[in-house]
């Protein structure tokens, strides 16, 4: 089921940016990406990197699930 999240968020496209500023296949906001160690500089935005964005998204979802099931 997790495989469908980026489908819904970005249609699996790496270059998508929302009007709110979320970017990449998982539509990570800059603060969320930074919180989960995705580098964002003027030269490189890790939210567009499938491996980096996926690792951050899974960590974020894991944290959210653990908070919900406490």
C-alpha positions in Angstrom: 0.0 0.0 0.0 2.9 2.4 0.7 3.8 2.2 -3.0 0.6 4.0 -3.9 1.5 7.1 -1.7 3.9 8.6 -4.2 1.5 7.7 -7.0 -1.1 9.8 -5.4 1.3 12.6 -4.4 3.2 13.0 -7.6 2.3 10.3 -10.1 5.8 8.9 -9.5 7.3 12.0 -11.1 10.5 13.4 -9.5 10.1 16.9 -10.8 6.7 17.8 -9.2 6.4 20.9 -7.0 3.2 21.9 -5.2 2.0 25.4 -4.7 2.7 25.0 -1.0 6.4 24.2 -1.7 6.4 20.4 -1.3 8.6 18.7 -3.9 9.7 15.4 -5.3 7.9 12.0 -5.5 6.9 12.0 -1.9 6.0 15.8 -1.8 8.2 16.6 1.1 8.1 20.1 2.5 11.5 21.7 3.1 11.3 21.6 6.9 10.3 18.0 6.9 13.0 17.0 4.5 15.6 18.8 6.6 14.3 17.2 9.7 14.9 13.7 8.2 18.4 14.6 6.9 17.5 15.2 3.2 20.0 17.8 2.0 18.7 21.0 0.5 21.2 23.5 -0.8 21.2 26.1 -3.6 22.9 23.4 -5.8 21.1 20.2 -4.8 17.7 19.4 -3.5 17.5 15.9 -2.1 13.7 15.9 -2.2 14.1 15.1 -6.0 16.3 12.1 -5.3 14.2 9.0 -5.2 16.5 7.1 -2.7 16.9 10.1 -0.3 13.3 11.2 -0.5 12.0 7.6 0.0 14.2 7.0 3.0 13.0 10.3 4.6 9.3 9.5 3.8 9.5 6.1 5.3 11.2 7.5 8.4 8.5 10.1 8.6 5.7 7.6 8.1 7.2 5.3 10.7 7.3 8.1 13.2 3.7 9.0 12.5 2.6 5.4 12.9 4.4 5.0 16.2 2.8 8.2 17.5 -0.7 7.0 16.5 -0.2 3.6 18.1 1.0 4.8 21.5 
